[in-house]
Amino acid sequence: MAADGLITIRSGSGPEETMNKFEAQVRAQGMTVFAHIDHAAGAAAAGLPLRPTELLIFGTAKAGTPLMQSDQTIGIDLPLRVLVWQDASGSTWLSYDDPAWLVRRHGLDDEVVKPTVDAMAAALNAIATTATMVP
């Protein structure tokens, strides 16, 4: 069963290439990359196995601030995050939270934040589609 509000797309590339393409697109769109976390490297440092799993935390105050002005609790889910991971069969996946789901989760007034959320969703979809396309 899929996690509520999670969008997951199969990638035509491996984990490293998928994350590199996603991060390059984020930067090209003028967004800030706040952190790039390699969970598999952390696991390896602890002597534990983990298939490739990387998290990118990114965003822009221009998009996130209006949402937090409506309800500051959405700040727990901002900046945005994308997870690129490899399953047991070797397939690569890209997952992120649907911005519309985040709005519902925090009970924001859809009428007030709709243009911002629609723009965030469109940007995420475009970047994710580009990053997961077959080379």
Secondary structure as a PSIPRED ss2 file (coil, helix, strand):
# PSIPRED VFORMAT (PSIPRED V4.0)

   1 M C   1.000  0.000  0.000
   2 A C   1.000  0.000  0.000
   3 A C   1.000  0.000  0.000
   4 D C   1.000  0.000  0.000
   5 G C   1.000  0.000  0.000
   6 L E   0.000  0.000  1.000
   7 I E   0.000  0.000  1.000
   8 T E   0.000  0.000  1.000
   9 I E   0.000  0.000  1.000
  10 R E   0.000  0.000  1.000
  11 S E   0.000  0.000  1.000
  12 G C   1.000  0.000  0.000
  13 S C   1.000  0.000  0.000
  14 G C   1.000  0.000  0.000
  15 P H   0.000  1.000  0.000
  16 E H   0.000  1.000  0.000
  17 E H   0.000  1.000  0.000
  18 T H   0.000  1.000  0.000
  19 M H   0.000  1.000  0.000
  20 N H   0.000  1.000  0.000
  21 K H   0.000  1.000  0.000
  22 F H   0.000  1.000  0.000
  23 E H   0.000  1.000  0.000
  24 A H   0.000  1.000  0.000
  25 Q H   0.000  1.000  0.000
  26 V H   0.000  1.000  0.000
  27 R H   0.000  1.000  0.000
  28 A H   0.000  1.000  0.000
  29 Q C   1.000  0.000  0.000
  30 G C   1.000  0.000  0.000
  31 M C   1.000  0.000  0.000
  32 T E   0.000  0.000  1.000
  33 V E   0.000  0.000  1.000
  34 F E   0.000  0.000  1.000
  35 A E   0.000  0.000  1.000
  36 H E   0.000  0.000  1.000
  37 I E   0.000  0.000  1.000
  38 D E   0.000  0.000  1.000
  39 H H   0.000  1.000  0.000
  40 A H   0.000  1.000  0.000
  41 A H   0.000  1.000  0.000
  42 G H   0.000  1.000  0.000
  43 A H   0.000  1.000  0.000
  44 A H   0.000  1.000  0.000
  45 A H   0.000  1.000  0.000
  46 A C   1.000  0.000  0.000
  47 G C   1.000  0.000  0.000
  48 L C   1.000  0.000  0.000
  49 P C   1.000  0.000  0.000
  50 L C   1.000  0.000  0.000
  51 R C   1.000  0.000  0.000
  52 P C   1.000  0.000  0.000
  53 T E   0.000  0.000  1.000
  54 E E   0.000  0.000  1.000
  55 L E   0.000  0.000  1.000
  56 L E   0.000  0.000  1.000
  57 I E   0.000  0.000  1.000
  58 F E   0.000  0.000  1.000
  59 G E   0.000  0.000  1.000
  60 T C   1.000  0.000  0.000
  61 A H   0.000  1.000  0.000
  62 K H   0.000  1.000  0.000
  63 A H   0.000  1.000  0.000
  64 G H   0.000  1.000  0.000
  65 T H   0.000  1.000  0.000
  66 P H   0.000  1.000  0.000
  67 L H   0.000  1.000  0.000
  68 M H   0.000  1.000  0.000
  69 Q H   0.000  1.000  0.000
  70 S H   0.000  1.000  0.000
  71 D C   1.000  0.000  0.000
  72 Q H   0.000  1.000  0.000
  73 T H   0.000  1.000  0.000
  74 I H   0.000  1.000  0.000
  75 G H   0.000  1.000  0.000
  76 I H   0.000  1.000  0.000
  77 D C   1.000  0.000  0.000
  78 L C   1.000  0.000  0.000
  79 P C   1.000  0.000  0.000
  80 L E   0.000  0.000  1.000
  81 R E   0.000  0.000  1.000
  82 V E   0.000  0.000  1.000
  83 L E   0.000  0.000  1.000
  84 V E   0.000  0.000  1.000
  85 W E   0.000  0.000  1.000
  86 Q E   0.000  0.000  1.000
  87 D C   1.000  0.000  0.000
  88 A C   1.000  0.000  0.000
  89 S C   1.000  0.000  0.000
  90 G C   1.000  0.000  0.000
  91 S C   1.000  0.000  0.000
  92 T E   0.000  0.000  1.000
  93 W E   0.000  0.000  1.000
  94 L E   0.000  0.000  1.000
  95 S E   0.000  0.000  1.000
  96 Y E   0.000  0.000  1.000
  97 D E   0.000  0.000  1.000
  98 D C   1.000  0.000  0.000
  99 P H   0.000  1.000  0.000
 100 A H   0.000  1.000  0.000
 101 W H   0.000  1.000  0.000
 102 L H   0.000  1.000  0.000
 103 V H   0.000  1.000  0.000
 104 R H   0.000  1.000  0.000
 105 R H   0.000  1.000  0.000
 106 H H   0.000  1.000  0.000
 107 G C   1.000  0.000  0.000
 108 L C   1.000  0.000  0.000
 109 D C   1.000  0.000  0.000
 110 D H   0.000  1.000  0.000
 111 E H   0.000  1.000  0.000
 112 V H   0.000  1.000  0.000
 113 V H   0.000  1.000  0.000
 114 K H   0.000  1.000  0.000
 115 P H   0.000  1.000  0.000
 116 T H   0.000  1.000  0.000
 117 V H   0.000  1.000  0.000
 118 D H   0.000  1.000  0.000
 119 A H   0.000  1.000  0.000
 120 M H   0.000  1.000  0.000
 121 A H   0.000  1.000  0.000
 122 A H   0.000  1.000  0.000
 123 A H   0.000  1.000  0.000
 124 L H   0.000  1.000  0.000
 125 N H   0.000  1.000  0.000
 126 A H   0.000  1.000  0.000
 127 I H   0.000  1.000  0.000
 128 A H   0.000  1.000  0.000
 129 T H   0.000  1.000  0.000
 130 T H   0.000  1.000  0.000
 131 A H   0.000  1.000  0.000
 132 T H   0.000  1.000  0.000
 133 M C   1.000  0.000  0.000
 134 V C   1.000  0.000  0.000
 135 P C   1.000  0.000  0.000
